[in-house]
Amino acid sequence: MRELTVHEIAQLEERGCWSEDWSDILVDEGFTPSQLSHVTLCGHVEIGSLSGSIELEEGFRRRCCITDAILRDIILGDDCLIEHVHGYLSNYQIGDRCFISNVGVISCQEGTTFANGHTISVLNEGGEPNIVFTEELTAQVAWLMVNCPNQKKPDGEDNHCPLWNPETIKNNYSSSRGIIGSGARIANTKEITNTKIGEGCEVRGCSRLSNCSILSTDEAGTLIGTDVIIEDSIVAAGASVVDGAKVYSSFVGESVHIGKGFSAEASLFFANSYMDNGESCAAFCGPFSTSHHKSTLLIGGAFSFYNAGSGTNQSNHAYKMGPIHWGTLQRGSKTASGSHILWPAHIGSFSMVMGKVQTHPSLTNLPFSYVIAEGRDTWVVPGINLRTVGTWRDINKWPKRDIRPLSAREDILNFAFPNPYIIQSALEGKTILQQLQQQSPANTEVFEYHGCKIKRRSLLAGIQYYDLVIKLFLHHCFETNTCDTEEANGGKWVDMMGMLAPKAEIDSIIKDIANGSITSFCELKEILRQIHKSYRHNEQRYANHVMQTCGDNLFIDRDHWMREAEESHSIWLKMIRDDAEKEYQMGDVEPEQLRSFLEKIK
């Protein structure tokens, strides 16, 4: 870089350029005054090479230059095109090959952290903050934050775990200037303040970005679209926030889509989630959480591999003491159109909720259930969703719909079905139903469980469904596991928003985080990856436990279980085919569509 010559300064002034102090302006060795027109330069400005051209779209290139702009304390990379800045650019480092056109103000204050260290409370909206924003946040790290409780100082204030202490994170990310990464495109945007823009990011028609990190890479470009407002938030690489969406104090994860006017407040969205039209508040939306419809509200809940029907909403004011109640819809759950759940409530994996549920059910040990509200009553049909086409489609579609590039897959997703986490619920569910049957009079037609009602025929069928899914799990292990171990371990499992792991191993991590033994997010995420890599081994150990403890004769051999599992798998596939045939009989499915679907069921 070099200073301008007297002759160059004269030429620039002839071209409508002005500077407070020309000696504070540095330019590339090959600089020529013709590359600037009507530019005001304030403070220290460095201008890289403008000798090249930039491709705005396929087949359309323009010469690099700076026109109609005010630049204050800017470090500009090579081959950029900046034009029609109606306000000013202030205190930014701008990378190579950037395009900035028709914008208002882009400015950054010294010491900003780009939302890193910002805290929110999810689930319990009225509670103490339990999430600390960082660019290192993943679905699993967020799960640990929620499940690794902060300790109280003597004065009553929160004492955050050392790893995610907000002040430490703020200090680590505090910057003297803003950053716009190489290859970024910013056009027709009104206001960007205290915001980091990643490489290859496209900001097009946005209304306001304030105190944000918009992460992006060349392989996983991020899109911020028309009329969007984002404040105090972090957007991960590959995400898109478009079409008038409003995002406040939220984390938008890898390849997440938020659009069509969706409004998010103090919420988390992780890999491949898709949100349109509705709204969220204090929601913890794990991977593949989906809401397409207007009048849909996700509030104070944890969701994962979830689909919200139109008009779905929840209430976290159950006892009118403030928005303190919360609930969970475990992996694969759905809510039917118009469903309303009064928190607290906890719904098991792959269940369907219908109607206005007011009884605060705790049904995590009854997976694959229909939960149906009729008046003030809640009816449960245990296990029935195991046999539906919808469940079969879901478990097969999610792996295919993971659109994250390989270079941007920080969230750990395990699509295994069935898996130990579900099977432990099915085992407990089977025992619960059997005990209800045994402890009630022989002529009982309606059973009570956690404020819900179960019809006799539903209870008996549920026992059979849970027995079936247990054997499906063994079939899955026989088919997919390459590890050979005789070890058995029946310990509890957890679903960490997409990652499946033995609870004992995660409890050990939580302990190490709390006492400061794990000192970096990089170390934490590597530990989690190693546990994930051991999934097949741990799954087989759990399968061995199931084989050793679930038969009427505890010494049933492996060959017997293999025959049972194979037969159960065939029964399940027949159930799915029958359900597809039933839908075909309704008259809306073409014969070729049915034939094509049936061919996939193997």
Disulfide bonds with the S-S distance in Angstrom:
none
